[in-house]
Amino acid sequence: MFDRSIEAGSCVIPLGKIIQLEDALRIPLNRQQREQRRGVYPYYGAASIMDYVNDYLFDGVRLLLGEDGTVSTDGGYPMLQYVWGKYWVNNHAHVIRSSSTYSLETIYLALRKTPIAPATTGAVQKKISQTNLKKLMVKMPTSFDDDKCSTIFAEMRSIIDETERLESLRDTLLPKLMSGEIDVSQGDLTQLNGHLAFSLLGGARS
């Protein structure tokens, strides 16, 4: 869908014209600090979830782009993480929101096809500064169904959230059933229903 739109017509613009950076809201935590703050909220680094902590800095959909260290894929494209829910981000990933008529999802698709080398400095320790990131030229479609794209991504988020809830439920209840802590042999589902309700309330993505 995106590729066909690009082929039909595109324009090349600086990324800074269509995004807003929320890097000022990031707070890094070292390993000891994270151990003292163990929790359920993902703690993101440049390329992946590094830990889980007991509080969050961001709520909602964002795009994370590796700032230093791991800044590109093997193919030379930016290291991107499309994230949602409640989470913490350290200072090794730029935090991106859309500031234009383009949805964040469309920007994500465009960046996945944009070589990141022009925005990268450093021979050993790679770095993408805010200034260079904003200057990065990105090819955007001149005509694209943003609403349809956003709907597809929303459905994807919903499916992933539901899968995570079911996996959490399985991991919580199965050991209790195997150990006999929950006994349904007599057809009494009271215990199971109680654990089920607790797990669903406690395991859902906030």
Biotite code that builds the C-alpha atoms (Angstrom):
import biotite.structure as struc

atoms = struc.array([
    struc.Atom([0.000, 0.000, 0.000], chain_id="A", res_id=1, res_name="MET", atom_name="CA", element="C"),
    struc.Atom([2.731, 2.469, 1.003], chain_id="A", res_id=2, res_name="PHE", atom_name="CA", element="C"),
    struc.Atom([5.067, 1.481, -1.830], chain_id="A", res_id=3, res_name="ASP", atom_name="CA", element="C"),
    struc.Atom([2.325, 1.905, -4.414], chain_id="A", res_id=4, res_name="ARG", atom_name="CA", element="C"),
    struc.Atom([1.557, 5.360, -3.039], chain_id="A", res_id=5, res_name="SER", atom_name="CA", element="C"),
    struc.Atom([5.218, 6.358, -3.329], chain_id="A", res_id=6, res_name="ILE", atom_name="CA", element="C"),
    struc.Atom([5.311, 5.124, -6.921], chain_id="A", res_id=7, res_name="GLU", atom_name="CA", element="C"),
    struc.Atom([2.180, 7.126, -7.709], chain_id="A", res_id=8, res_name="ALA", atom_name="CA", element="C"),
    struc.Atom([3.711, 10.361, -6.445], chain_id="A", res_id=9, res_name="GLY", atom_name="CA", element="C"),
    struc.Atom([6.081, 11.526, -3.722], chain_id="A", res_id=10, res_name="SER", atom_name="CA", element="C"),
    struc.Atom([7.948, 14.486, -2.294], chain_id="A", res_id=11, res_name="CYS", atom_name="CA", element="C"),
    struc.Atom([11.209, 14.668, -0.351], chain_id="A", res_id=12, res_name="VAL", atom_name="CA", element="C"),
    struc.Atom([11.127, 16.784, 2.802], chain_id="A", res_id=13, res_name="ILE", atom_name="CA", element="C"),
    struc.Atom([13.247, 17.252, 5.948], chain_id="A", res_id=14, res_name="PRO", atom_name="CA", element="C"),
    struc.Atom([12.023, 14.993, 8.737], chain_id="A", res_id=15, res_name="LEU", atom_name="CA", element="C"),
    struc.Atom([11.993, 17.961, 11.105], chain_id="A", res_id=16, res_name="GLY", atom_name="CA", element="C"),
    struc.Atom([9.118, 19.471, 9.123], chain_id="A", res_id=17, res_name="LYS", atom_name="CA", element="C"),
    struc.Atom([6.741, 16.645, 10.034], chain_id="A", res_id=18, res_name="ILE", atom_name="CA", element="C"),
    struc.Atom([7.781, 15.419, 13.493], chain_id="A", res_id=19, res_name="ILE", atom_name="CA", element="C"),
    struc.Atom([8.049, 16.593, 17.075], chain_id="A", res_id=20, res_name="GLN", atom_name="CA", element="C"),
    struc.Atom([10.828, 15.246, 19.306], chain_id="A", res_id=21, res_name="LEU", atom_name="CA", element="C"),
    struc.Atom([10.011, 14.545, 22.956], chain_id="A", res_id=22, res_name="GLU", atom_name="CA", element="C"),
    struc.Atom([13.570, 13.760, 23.983], chain_id="A", res_id=23, res_name="ASP", atom_name="CA", element="C"),
    struc.Atom([13.429, 16.247, 26.867], chain_id="A", res_id=24, res_name="ALA", atom_name="CA", element="C"),
    struc.Atom([11.026, 13.909, 28.677], chain_id="A", res_id=25, res_name="LEU", atom_name="CA", element="C"),
    struc.Atom([13.455, 10.964, 28.711], chain_id="A", res_id=26, res_name="ARG", atom_name="CA", element="C"),
    struc.Atom([15.220, 9.912, 31.911], chain_id="A", res_id=27, res_name="ILE", atom_name="CA", element="C"),
    struc.Atom([18.016, 7.317, 31.934], chain_id="A", res_id=28, res_name="PRO", atom_name="CA", element="C"),
    struc.Atom([18.207, 4.794, 34.778], chain_id="A", res_id=29, res_name="LEU", atom_name="CA", element="C"),
    struc.Atom([21.314, 2.745, 35.482], chain_id="A", res_id=30, res_name="ASN", atom_name="CA", element="C"),
    struc.Atom([21.111, -0.964, 36.293], chain_id="A", res_id=31, res_name="ARG", atom_name="CA", element="C"),
    struc.Atom([21.028, -0.419, 40.058], chain_id="A", res_id=32, res_name="GLN", atom_name="CA", element="C"),
    struc.Atom([18.246, 2.153, 39.771], chain_id="A", res_id=33, res_name="GLN", atom_name="CA", element="C"),
    struc.Atom([16.213, -0.211, 37.597], chain_id="A", res_id=34, res_name="ARG", atom_name="CA", element="C"),
    struc.Atom([16.673, -3.058, 40.067], chain_id="A", res_id=35, res_name="GLU", atom_name="CA", element="C"),
    struc.Atom([15.264, -0.811, 42.785], chain_id="A", res_id=36, res_name="GLN", atom_name="CA", element="C"),
    struc.Atom([12.283, 0.054, 40.591], chain_id="A", res_id=37, res_name="ARG", atom_name="CA", element="C"),
    struc.Atom([11.211, -3.345, 39.281], chain_id="A", res_id=38, res_name="ARG", atom_name="CA", element="C"),
    struc.Atom([7.727, -3.226, 37.814], chain_id="A", res_id=39, res_name="GLY", atom_name="CA", element="C"),
    struc.Atom([5.507, -3.875, 34.804], chain_id="A", res_id=40, res_name="VAL", atom_name="CA", element="C"),
    struc.Atom([6.285, -0.915, 32.526], chain_id="A", res_id=41, res_name="TYR", atom_name="CA", element="C"),
    struc.Atom([8.731, -1.484, 29.632], chain_id="A", res_id=42, res_name="PRO", atom_name="CA", element="C"),
    struc.Atom([12.035, 0.398, 29.830], chain_id="A", res_id=43, res_name="TYR", atom_name="CA", element="C"),
    struc.Atom([13.213, 1.031, 26.263], chain_id="A", res_id=44, res_name="TYR", atom_name="CA", element="C"),
    struc.Atom([16.751, 1.529, 25.015], chain_id="A", res_id=45, res_name="GLY", atom_name="CA", element="C"),
    struc.Atom([18.069, 2.268, 21.532], chain_id="A", res_id=46, res_name="ALA", atom_name="CA", element="C"),
    struc.Atom([16.959, -1.026, 20.000], chain_id="A", res_id=47, res_name="ALA", atom_name="CA", element="C"),
    struc.Atom([14.748, -2.965, 22.413], chain_id="A", res_id=48, res_name="SER", atom_name="CA", element="C"),
    struc.Atom([13.148, -3.311, 25.828], chain_id="A", res_id=49, res_name="ILE", atom_name="CA", element="C"),
    struc.Atom([15.988, -3.443, 28.346], chain_id="A", res_id=50, res_name="MET", atom_name="CA", element="C"),
    struc.Atom([14.005, -3.889, 31.547], chain_id="A", res_id=51, res_name="ASP", atom_name="CA", element="C"),
    struc.Atom([10.686, -3.343, 33.310], chain_id="A", res_id=52, res_name="TYR", atom_name="CA", element="C"),
    struc.Atom([10.183, -0.603, 35.912], chain_id="A", res_id=53, res_name="VAL", atom_name="CA", element="C"),
    struc.Atom([7.469, 0.568, 38.305], chain_id="A", res_id=54, res_name="ASN", atom_name="CA", element="C"),
    struc.Atom([6.619, 3.873, 36.628], chain_id="A", res_id=55, res_name="ASP", atom_name="CA", element="C"),
    struc.Atom([6.306, 5.374, 33.164], chain_id="A", res_id=56, res_name="TYR", atom_name="CA", element="C"),
    struc.Atom([7.228, 8.584, 31.332], chain_id="A", res_id=57, res_name="LEU", atom_name="CA", element="C"),
    struc.Atom([5.119, 8.206, 28.190], chain_id="A", res_id=58, res_name="PHE", atom_name="CA", element="C"),
    struc.Atom([1.550, 7.142, 27.542], chain_id="A", res_id=59, res_name="ASP", atom_name="CA", element="C"),
    struc.Atom([0.326, 6.467, 24.012], chain_id="A", res_id=60, res_name="GLY", atom_name="CA", element="C"),
    struc.Atom([1.787, 5.746, 20.604], chain_id="A", res_id=61, res_name="VAL", atom_name="CA", element="C"),
    struc.Atom([5.317, 6.919, 19.825], chain_id="A", res_id=62, res_name="ARG", atom_name="CA", element="C"),
    struc.Atom([8.107, 6.049, 17.439], chain_id="A", res_id=63, res_name="LEU", atom_name="CA", element="C"),
    struc.Atom([11.546, 5.425, 18.939], chain_id="A", res_id=64, res_name="LEU", atom_name="CA", element="C"),
    struc.Atom([14.652, 5.839, 16.791], chain_id="A", res_id=65, res_name="LEU", atom_name="CA", element="C"),
    struc.Atom([18.062, 4.725, 18.029], chain_id="A", res_id=66, res_name="GLY", atom_name="CA", element="C"),
    struc.Atom([20.210, 7.745, 18.915], chain_id="A", res_id=67, res_name="GLU", atom_name="CA", element="C"),
    struc.Atom([23.577, 6.180, 19.719], chain_id="A", res_id=68, res_name="ASP", atom_name="CA", element="C"),
    struc.Atom([25.166, 2.769, 19.867], chain_id="A", res_id=69, res_name="GLY", atom_name="CA", element="C"),
    struc.Atom([22.778, 0.654, 17.791], chain_id="A", res_id=70, res_name="THR", atom_name="CA", element="C"),
    struc.Atom([21.463, 3.222, 15.328], chain_id="A", res_id=71, res_name="VAL", atom_name="CA", element="C"),
    struc.Atom([20.944, 1.213, 12.141], chain_id="A", res_id=72, res_name="SER", atom_name="CA", element="C"),
    struc.Atom([19.843, -2.145, 10.825], chain_id="A", res_id=73, res_name="THR", atom_name="CA", element="C"),
    struc.Atom([22.099, -4.417, 8.788], chain_id="A", res_id=74, res_name="ASP", atom_name="CA", element="C"),
    struc.Atom([20.537, -2.845, 5.703], chain_id="A", res_id=75, res_name="GLY", atom_name="CA", element="C"),
    struc.Atom([21.494, 0.678, 6.777], chain_id="A", res_id=76, res_name="GLY", atom_name="CA", element="C"),
    struc.Atom([18.040, 1.845, 7.824], chain_id="A", res_id=77, res_name="TYR", atom_name="CA", element="C"),
    struc.Atom([17.207, 3.469, 11.180], chain_id="A", res_id=78, res_name="PRO", atom_name="CA", element="C"),
    struc.Atom([16.695, 1.316, 14.249], chain_id="A", res_id=79, res_name="MET", atom_name="CA", element="C"),
    struc.Atom([12.980, 1.874, 14.872], chain_id="A", res_id=80, res_name="LEU", atom_name="CA", element="C"),
    struc.Atom([10.571, 0.785, 17.588], chain_id="A", res_id=81, res_name="GLN", atom_name="CA", element="C"),
    struc.Atom([6.843, 1.433, 17.214], chain_id="A", res_id=82, res_name="TYR", atom_name="CA", element="C"),
    struc.Atom([5.573, 1.543, 20.799], chain_id="A", res_id=83, res_name="VAL", atom_name="CA", element="C"),
    struc.Atom([2.316, 2.178, 22.650], chain_id="A", res_id=84, res_name="TRP", atom_name="CA", element="C"),
    struc.Atom([0.762, 1.906, 26.108], chain_id="A", res_id=85, res_name="GLY", atom_name="CA", element="C"),
    struc.Atom([2.707, 3.176, 29.119], chain_id="A", res_id=86, res_name="LYS", atom_name="CA", element="C"),
    struc.Atom([6.489, 2.950, 29.133], chain_id="A", res_id=87, res_name="TYR", atom_name="CA", element="C"),
    struc.Atom([9.834, 4.529, 30.047], chain_id="A", res_id=88, res_name="TRP", atom_name="CA", element="C"),
    struc.Atom([12.495, 5.556, 27.512], chain_id="A", res_id=89, res_name="VAL", atom_name="CA", element="C"),
    struc.Atom([16.165, 6.149, 28.256], chain_id="A", res_id=90, res_name="ASN", atom_name="CA", element="C"),
    struc.Atom([18.403, 8.682, 26.526], chain_id="A", res_id=91, res_name="ASN", atom_name="CA", element="C"),
    struc.Atom([19.611, 6.305, 23.806], chain_id="A", res_id=92, res_name="HIS", atom_name="CA", element="C"),
    struc.Atom([16.471, 6.568, 21.670], chain_id="A", res_id=93, res_name="ALA", atom_name="CA", element="C"),
    struc.Atom([14.833, 9.624, 20.129], chain_id="A", res_id=94, res_name="HIS", atom_name="CA", element="C"),
    struc.Atom([11.119, 9.859, 20.955], chain_id="A", res_id=95, res_name="VAL", atom_name="CA", element="C"),
    struc.Atom([9.055, 10.910, 17.934], chain_id="A", res_id=96, res_name="ILE", atom_name="CA", element="C"),
    struc.Atom([5.503, 12.167, 17.468], chain_id="A", res_id=97, res_name="ARG", atom_name="CA", element="C"),
    struc.Atom([3.900, 13.478, 14.309], chain_id="A", res_id=98, res_name="SER", atom_name="CA", element="C"),
    struc.Atom([3.461, 17.239, 14.054], chain_id="A", res_id=99, res_name="SER", atom_name="CA", element="C"),
    struc.Atom([1.910, 17.209, 10.590], chain_id="A", res_id=100, res_name="SER", atom_name="CA", element="C"),
    struc.Atom([-0.981, 15.841, 8.573], chain_id="A", res_id=101, res_name="THR", atom_name="CA", element="C"),
    struc.Atom([1.020, 12.640, 8.154], chain_id="A", res_id=102, res_name="TYR", atom_name="CA", element="C"),
    struc.Atom([0.165, 10.041, 10.784], chain_id="A", res_id=103, res_name="SER", atom_name="CA", element="C"),
    struc.Atom([2.939, 8.607, 12.921], chain_id="A", res_id=104, res_name="LEU", atom_name="CA", element="C"),
    struc.Atom([2.323, 5.277, 11.222], chain_id="A", res_id=105, res_name="GLU", atom_name="CA", element="C"),
    struc.Atom([2.970, 6.762, 7.771], chain_id="A", res_id=106, res_name="THR", atom_name="CA", element="C"),
    struc.Atom([6.162, 8.390, 9.050], chain_id="A", res_id=107, res_name="ILE", atom_name="CA", element="C"),
    struc.Atom([7.216, 5.029, 10.463], chain_id="A", res_id=108, res_name="TYR", atom_name="CA", element="C"),
    struc.Atom([6.710, 3.335, 7.083], chain_id="A", res_id=109, res_name="LEU", atom_name="CA", element="C"),
    struc.Atom([8.689, 6.089, 5.351], chain_id="A", res_id=110, res_name="ALA", atom_name="CA", element="C"),
    struc.Atom([11.594, 5.921, 7.798], chain_id="A", res_id=111, res_name="LEU", atom_name="CA", element="C"),
    struc.Atom([11.825, 2.162, 7.352], chain_id="A", res_id=112, res_name="ARG", atom_name="CA", element="C"),
    struc.Atom([12.849, 2.859, 3.744], chain_id="A", res_id=113, res_name="LYS", atom_name="CA", element="C"),
    struc.Atom([15.145, 5.827, 4.446], chain_id="A", res_id=114, res_name="THR", atom_name="CA", element="C"),
    struc.Atom([18.931, 5.218, 4.695], chain_id="A", res_id=115, res_name="PRO", atom_name="CA", element="C"),
    struc.Atom([20.109, 6.657, 8.014], chain_id="A", res_id=116, res_name="ILE", atom_name="CA", element="C"),
    struc.Atom([23.791, 7.166, 7.102], chain_id="A", res_id=117, res_name="ALA", atom_name="CA", element="C"),
    struc.Atom([23.329, 10.868, 6.149], chain_id="A", res_id=118, res_name="PRO", atom_name="CA", element="C"),
    struc.Atom([22.240, 11.606, 9.736], chain_id="A", res_id=119, res_name="ALA", atom_name="CA", element="C"),
    struc.Atom([24.905, 9.459, 11.419], chain_id="A", res_id=120, res_name="THR", atom_name="CA", element="C"),
    struc.Atom([28.237, 10.631, 12.827], chain_id="A", res_id=121, res_name="THR", atom_name="CA", element="C"),
    struc.Atom([31.079, 8.821, 14.584], chain_id="A", res_id=122, res_name="GLY", atom_name="CA", element="C"),
    struc.Atom([33.377, 6.095, 13.304], chain_id="A", res_id=123, res_name="ALA", atom_name="CA", element="C"),
    struc.Atom([33.278, 3.808, 16.351], chain_id="A", res_id=124, res_name="VAL", atom_name="CA", element="C"),
    struc.Atom([30.406, 5.076, 18.486], chain_id="A", res_id=125, res_name="GLN", atom_name="CA", element="C"),
    struc.Atom([27.610, 5.895, 16.074], chain_id="A", res_id=126, res_name="LYS", atom_name="CA", element="C"),
    struc.Atom([25.449, 8.907, 16.930], chain_id="A", res_id=127, res_name="LYS", atom_name="CA", element="C"),
    struc.Atom([22.360, 10.572, 15.458], chain_id="A", res_id=128, res_name="ILE", atom_name="CA", element="C"),
    struc.Atom([21.917, 14.059, 16.867], chain_id="A", res_id=129, res_name="SER", atom_name="CA", element="C"),
    struc.Atom([18.602, 15.882, 16.986], chain_id="A", res_id=130, res_name="GLN", atom_name="CA", element="C"),
    struc.Atom([19.917, 18.414, 14.483], chain_id="A", res_id=131, res_name="THR", atom_name="CA", element="C"),
    struc.Atom([21.000, 15.782, 11.974], chain_id="A", res_id=132, res_name="ASN", atom_name="CA", element="C"),
    struc.Atom([17.803, 13.792, 12.440], chain_id="A", res_id=133, res_name="LEU", atom_name="CA", element="C"),
    struc.Atom([15.649, 16.811, 11.673], chain_id="A", res_id=134, res_name="LYS", atom_name="CA", element="C"),
    struc.Atom([17.699, 17.455, 8.518], chain_id="A", res_id=135, res_name="LYS", atom_name="CA", element="C"),
    struc.Atom([17.269, 13.887, 7.267], chain_id="A", res_id=136, res_name="LEU", atom_name="CA", element="C"),
    struc.Atom([15.471, 13.939, 3.920], chain_id="A", res_id=137, res_name="MET", atom_name="CA", element="C"),
    struc.Atom([12.510, 11.565, 3.809], chain_id="A", res_id=138, res_name="VAL", atom_name="CA", element="C"),
    struc.Atom([10.461, 10.516, 0.791], chain_id="A", res_id=139, res_name="LYS", atom_name="CA", element="C"),
    struc.Atom([6.760, 10.901, 1.623], chain_id="A", res_id=140, res_name="MET", atom_name="CA", element="C"),
    struc.Atom([3.741, 10.031, -0.544], chain_id="A", res_id=141, res_name="PRO", atom_name="CA", element="C"),
    struc.Atom([1.797, 12.962, -1.955], chain_id="A", res_id=142, res_name="THR", atom_name="CA", element="C"),
    struc.Atom([-1.403, 10.925, -1.807], chain_id="A", res_id=143, res_name="SER", atom_name="CA", element="C"),
    struc.Atom([-1.879, 8.258, 0.848], chain_id="A", res_id=144, res_name="PHE", atom_name="CA", element="C"),
    struc.Atom([-4.793, 6.876, 2.876], chain_id="A", res_id=145, res_name="ASP", atom_name="CA", element="C"),
    struc.Atom([-3.535, 7.869, 6.323], chain_id="A", res_id=146, res_name="ASP", atom_name="CA", element="C"),
    struc.Atom([-6.798, 6.883, 7.997], chain_id="A", res_id=147, res_name="ASP", atom_name="CA", element="C"),
    struc.Atom([-6.690, 3.363, 6.594], chain_id="A", res_id=148, res_name="LYS", atom_name="CA", element="C"),
    struc.Atom([-3.059, 3.014, 7.614], chain_id="A", res_id=149, res_name="CYS", atom_name="CA", element="C"),
    struc.Atom([-3.813, 4.180, 11.165], chain_id="A", res_id=150, res_name="SER", atom_name="CA", element="C"),
    struc.Atom([-6.759, 1.780, 11.393], chain_id="A", res_id=151, res_name="THR", atom_name="CA", element="C"),
    struc.Atom([-4.592, -1.174, 10.358], chain_id="A", res_id=152, res_name="ILE", atom_name="CA", element="C"),
    struc.Atom([-1.999, -0.302, 12.995], chain_id="A", res_id=153, res_name="PHE", atom_name="CA", element="C"),
    struc.Atom([-4.718, 0.162, 15.643], chain_id="A", res_id=154, res_name="ALA", atom_name="CA", element="C"),
    struc.Atom([-6.042, -3.323, 14.862], chain_id="A", res_id=155, res_name="GLU", atom_name="CA", element="C"),
    struc.Atom([-2.515, -4.693, 15.099], chain_id="A", res_id=156, res_name="MET", atom_name="CA", element="C"),
    struc.Atom([-2.029, -3.087, 18.529], chain_id="A", res_id=157, res_name="ARG", atom_name="CA", element="C"),
    struc.Atom([-5.317, -4.556, 19.720], chain_id="A", res_id=158, res_name="SER", atom_name="CA", element="C"),
    struc.Atom([-4.357, -8.067, 18.574], chain_id="A", res_id=159, res_name="ILE", atom_name="CA", element="C"),
    struc.Atom([-0.937, -7.855, 20.236], chain_id="A", res_id=160, res_name="ILE", atom_name="CA", element="C"),
    struc.Atom([-2.451, -6.549, 23.489], chain_id="A", res_id=161, res_name="ASP", atom_name="CA", element="C"),
    struc.Atom([-4.986, -9.377, 23.559], chain_id="A", res_id=162, res_name="GLU", atom_name="CA", element="C"),
    struc.Atom([-2.276, -11.955, 22.848], chain_id="A", res_id=163, res_name="THR", atom_name="CA", element="C"),
    struc.Atom([-0.185, -10.594, 25.725], chain_id="A", res_id=164, res_name="GLU", atom_name="CA", element="C"),
    struc.Atom([-3.176, -10.774, 28.080], chain_id="A", res_id=165, res_name="ARG", atom_name="CA", element="C"),
    struc.Atom([-3.867, -14.386, 27.128], chain_id="A", res_id=166, res_name="LEU", atom_name="CA", element="C"),
    struc.Atom([-0.197, -15.339, 27.531], chain_id="A", res_id=167, res_name="GLU", atom_name="CA", element="C"),
    struc.Atom([-0.130, -13.667, 30.951], chain_id="A", res_id=168, res_name="SER", atom_name="CA", element="C"),
    struc.Atom([-3.282, -15.537, 31.908], chain_id="A", res_id=169, res_name="LEU", atom_name="CA", element="C"),
    struc.Atom([-1.776, -18.841, 30.793], chain_id="A", res_id=170, res_name="ARG", atom_name="CA", element="C"),
    struc.Atom([1.467, -18.229, 32.666], chain_id="A", res_id=171, res_name="ASP", atom_name="CA", element="C"),
    struc.Atom([-0.447, -17.310, 35.838], chain_id="A", res_id=172, res_name="THR", atom_name="CA", element="C"),
    struc.Atom([-3.092, -20.031, 35.888], chain_id="A", res_id=173, res_name="LEU", atom_name="CA", element="C"),
    struc.Atom([-1.329, -23.064, 34.423], chain_id="A", res_id=174, res_name="LEU", atom_name="CA", element="C"),
    struc.Atom([1.178, -23.508, 37.303], chain_id="A", res_id=175, res_name="PRO", atom_name="CA", element="C"),
    struc.Atom([-1.671, -23.135, 39.831], chain_id="A", res_id=176, res_name="LYS", atom_name="CA", element="C"),
    struc.Atom([-3.721, -25.775, 38.031], chain_id="A", res_id=177, res_name="LEU", atom_name="CA", element="C"),
    struc.Atom([-0.743, -28.135, 37.756], chain_id="A", res_id=178, res_name="MET", atom_name="CA", element="C"),
    struc.Atom([0.175, -27.738, 41.439], chain_id="A", res_id=179, res_name="SER", atom_name="CA", element="C"),
    struc.Atom([-3.381, -28.245, 42.631], chain_id="A", res_id=180, res_name="GLY", atom_name="CA", element="C"),
    struc.Atom([-3.657, -24.752, 44.113], chain_id="A", res_id=181, res_name="GLU", atom_name="CA", element="C"),
    struc.Atom([-6.727, -24.390, 41.911], chain_id="A", res_id=182, res_name="ILE", atom_name="CA", element="C"),
    struc.Atom([-8.862, -27.543, 41.990], chain_id="A", res_id=183, res_name="ASP", atom_name="CA", element="C"),
    struc.Atom([-11.568, -27.914, 39.358], chain_id="A", res_id=184, res_name="VAL", atom_name="CA", element="C"),
    struc.Atom([-11.867, -31.696, 39.602], chain_id="A", res_id=185, res_name="SER", atom_name="CA", element="C"),
    struc.Atom([-15.236, -31.446, 41.338], chain_id="A", res_id=186, res_name="GLN", atom_name="CA", element="C"),
    struc.Atom([-16.612, -29.005, 38.805], chain_id="A", res_id=187, res_name="GLY", atom_name="CA", element="C"),
    struc.Atom([-16.396, -26.058, 41.233], chain_id="A", res_id=188, res_name="ASP", atom_name="CA", element="C"),
    struc.Atom([-15.108, -23.161, 39.146], chain_id="A", res_id=189, res_name="LEU", atom_name="CA", element="C"),
    struc.Atom([-15.283, -20.572, 41.936], chain_id="A", res_id=190, res_name="THR", atom_name="CA", element="C"),
    struc.Atom([-11.516, -20.622, 42.523], chain_id="A", res_id=191, res_name="GLN", atom_name="CA", element="C"),
    struc.Atom([-10.734, -20.551, 38.829], chain_id="A", res_id=192, res_name="LEU", atom_name="CA", element="C"),
    struc.Atom([-13.105, -17.663, 38.198], chain_id="A", res_id=193, res_name="ASN", atom_name="CA", element="C"),
    struc.Atom([-11.549, -15.706, 41.046], chain_id="A", res_id=194, res_name="GLY", atom_name="CA", element="C"),
    struc.Atom([-8.023, -16.185, 39.728], chain_id="A", res_id=195, res_name="HIS", atom_name="CA", element="C"),
    struc.Atom([-9.236, -15.458, 36.206], chain_id="A", res_id=196, res_name="LEU", atom_name="CA", element="C"),
    struc.Atom([-10.770, -12.130, 37.215], chain_id="A", res_id=197, res_name="ALA", atom_name="CA", element="C"),
    struc.Atom([-7.663, -11.136, 39.190], chain_id="A", res_id=198, res_name="PHE", atom_name="CA", element="C"),
    struc.Atom([-5.337, -12.030, 36.330], chain_id="A", res_id=199, res_name="SER", atom_name="CA", element="C"),
    struc.Atom([-7.367, -10.136, 33.744], chain_id="A", res_id=200, res_name="LEU", atom_name="CA", element="C"),
    struc.Atom([-7.490, -7.021, 35.905], chain_id="A", res_id=201, res_name="LEU", atom_name="CA", element="C"),
    struc.Atom([-3.838, -7.169, 36.848], chain_id="A", res_id=202, res_name="GLY", atom_name="CA", element="C"),
    struc.Atom([-2.400, -8.375, 33.573], chain_id="A", res_id=203, res_name="GLY", atom_name="CA", element="C"),
    struc.Atom([-4.029, -5.972, 31.117], chain_id="A", res_id=204, res_name="ALA", atom_name="CA", element="C"),
    struc.Atom([-1.856, -3.369, 29.374], chain_id="A", res_id=205, res_name="ARG", atom_name="CA", element="C"),
    struc.Atom([-2.669, 0.004, 30.946], chain_id="A", res_id=206, res_name="SER", atom_name="CA", element="C"),
])
